[in-house]
Amino acid sequence: MTPTDSVPVDPANTAQRSAWDGDEGAFWAAHADHFERALTAYHPRLFETAAITTRDRVLDVGCGTGRTTRDAARIASAGSALGVDLSSAMLDVARRRATAEGLTNVTFEQVDAQVHGFAPASCDVAIGATSAMFFGDRVAALVNIGRALRPGGRVVLLTWQPPHCNEWIRELTTALAAGRELPTPPPGAPGPFTLADPDVLRAVLTEAGYHRVEVEGMSAPMWFGHATEDAFGLVAGLLGWMLEGLDPPGRARALDDLRATIAAHETPDGVLYGSGAWITSATWASVSPLS
Ligand SMILES: C[S@@+](CC[C@H](N)C(=O)[O-])C[C@H]1O[C@@H](n2cnc3c(N)ncnc32)[C@H](O)[C@@H]1O
């Protein structure tokens, strides 16, 4: 899939647009049933913290295929939910699902949440599930999201804890590494674990102009599929790039190891790995120090 450059993004988000409005987003869109189910165990706490009311106007940043946007729209039955994302393919799925579910108070837009000109003070609550870690400039993005919030509005983010708290990434990458030492991404570069340090979460939100920042840890099983082969197909597609550089015996070993760890995590409830995340809430002050 060819990424579009029709969505204006901050230069810091060009690579994310290429990935999410390209092959990565297309893969997530094609496997929406899996990805929408993977983090189900976190959703009750995410929504409890967001405390959305019937009249709220909700912004879902990095909404992907829109499960949390649709759930927010159901709660805000006399309000609205707007889901924004970089991926046209994921947003197509989100729109189709919202229509199929008969939701009339939900809309989706393909924008860079870091720079999009949201109507000022047009939202009561912003949520973001495993998305804020991908912002090229996290402070700038959170300021921009803050401007979309009314004074006193809140942001609630779900972000991963470090890899040592996430069995899924440790086990899956160890298998696919096939004994190689894989390079670690530069500190602060956008990626799943960039907001894994709660002190960084607090600092970024405070710098952006939020107060009452509360970071709560939670551990829960992450769902990868109904059974081994199903989950194997998902993970091999998602993390298959890690096989690059391996010779044929190395690839075979990596894929055998991957299948073995997945089989070891098959349960009657599907393939489950341990995971840990932060659920962070913060209140938007009316004036950001960066305004
Ligand atoms: C890991 S996915 C999570 C999707 C969804 N929230 C979920 O829980 O399934 C991260 C999402 O963040 C989106 N994203 C990353 N950077 C973004 C940005 N600057 N503006 C809007 N969306 C962004 C990506 O396009 C992607 O869909």
The ligand as an SDF file (V2000), in Angstrom:
LIG
                    3D

 27 29  0  0  0  0  0  0  0  0999 V2000
   -0.8680    0.8590   18.1760 C   0  0  0  0  0  0  0  0  0  0  0  0
   -2.0670    1.6680   17.2050 S   0  0  0  0  0  0  0  0  0  0  0  0
   -3.4350    1.7550   18.3480 C   0  0  0  0  0  0  0  0  0  0  0  0
   -4.7630    1.9480   17.6450 C   0  0  0  0  0  0  0  0  0  0  0  0
   -5.9740    1.9320   18.5730 C   0  0  0  0  0  0  0  0  0  0  0  0
   -5.9550    3.0140   19.5300 N   0  0  0  0  0  0  0  0  0  0  0  0
   -6.1080    0.6150   19.2720 C   0  0  0  0  0  0  0  0  0  0  0  0
   -6.0510    0.5870   20.5130 O   0  0  0  0  0  0  0  0  0  0  0  0
   -6.2810   -0.4040   18.5720 O   0  0  0  0  0  0  0  0  0  0  0  0
   -1.4450    3.3460   17.2220 C   0  0  0  0  0  0  0  0  0  0  0  0
   -2.2930    4.2790   16.3800 C   0  0  0  0  0  0  0  0  0  0  0  0
   -1.8550    5.6250   16.6010 O   0  0  0  0  0  0  0  0  0  0  0  0
   -1.9840    6.3180   15.3740 C   0  0  0  0  0  0  0  0  0  0  0  0
   -1.1200    7.5050   15.3890 N   0  0  0  0  0  0  0  0  0  0  0  0
    0.2150    7.5510   15.5770 C   0  0  0  0  0  0  0  0  0  0  0  0
    0.6580    8.8160   15.5180 N   0  0  0  0  0  0  0  0  0  0  0  0
   -0.4200    9.5950   15.2860 C   0  0  0  0  0  0  0  0  0  0  0  0
   -0.6100   10.9920   15.1040 C   0  0  0  0  0  0  0  0  0  0  0  0
    0.4290   11.8450   15.1410 N   0  0  0  0  0  0  0  0  0  0  0  0
   -1.8660   11.4470   14.8910 N   0  0  0  0  0  0  0  0  0  0  0  0
   -2.9200   10.5900   14.8270 C   0  0  0  0  0  0  0  0  0  0  0  0
   -2.7940    9.2550   14.9980 N   0  0  0  0  0  0  0  0  0  0  0  0
   -1.5700    8.7640   15.2190 C   0  0  0  0  0  0  0  0  0  0  0  0
   -1.5760    5.2910   14.3340 C   0  0  0  0  0  0  0  0  0  0  0  0
   -2.0210    5.6290   13.0420 O   0  0  0  0  0  0  0  0  0  0  0  0
   -2.1890    4.0220   14.8910 C   0  0  0  0  0  0  0  0  0  0  0  0
   -3.4520    3.7500   14.3660 O   0  0  0  0  0  0  0  0  0  0  0  0
  1  2  1  0
  2  3  1  0
  2 10  1  0
  3  4  1  0
  4  5  1  0
  5  6  1  0
  5  7  1  0
  7  8  2  0
  7  9  1  0
 10 11  1  0
 11 12  1  0
 11 26  1  0
 12 13  1  0
 13 14  1  0
 13 24  1  0
 14 15  1  0
 14 23  1  0
 15 16  2  0
 16 17  1  0
 17 18  1  0
 17 23  2  0
 18 19  1  0
 18 20  2  0
 20 21  1  0
 21 22  2  0
 22 23  1  0
 24 25  1  0
 24 26  1  0
 26 27  1  0
M  CHG  2   2   1   9  -1
M  END
$$$$
